[in-house]
Amino acid sequence: MGDKRAIKKLRAAAAKLGATKVLIVNEEYRNMTVLYGVAYK
């Protein structure tokens, strides 16, 4: 449920930094889902 909100926040933060592309990485780690973004210019 929170993933969509988290992705929006990541994209918004990346846009503030002036990034044009954001790669969203979704990883399973010890039964937890780790979500992080990589921003490109």
C-alpha positions in Angstrom: 0.0 0.0 0.0 2.7 2.5 1.0 4.9 1.6 -2.0 3.0 3.9 -4.4 3.3 6.8 -2.0 7.0 6.1 -1.5 7.6 6.0 -5.2 5.9 9.3 -5.6 8.0 10.8 -2.9 11.2 9.4 -4.4 10.3 10.8 -7.8 9.4 14.2 -6.4 12.6 14.4 -4.4 14.6 13.4 -7.5 12.8 16.1 -9.6 13.8 18.7 -7.0 17.4 17.7 -7.5 17.0 18.2 -11.2 17.1 14.5 -12.2 15.4 13.5 -15.4 15.4 9.7 -14.9 14.6 7.8 -11.7 15.2 4.1 -11.4 13.0 2.5 -8.7 14.6 -0.6 -7.2 12.4 -3.0 -5.3 14.3 -5.6 -3.4 13.3 -8.5 -1.1 15.6 -8.6 1.9 15.0 -11.0 4.8 11.2 -10.9 4.2 11.2 -7.1 4.0 10.7 -5.1 0.9 13.4 -2.5 0.4 12.5 0.3 -1.9 14.9 2.9 -3.1 15.5 5.2 -6.0 18.5 6.0 -8.2 18.4 9.4 -9.9 20.1 10.2 -13.1 20.7 13.6 -14.7 
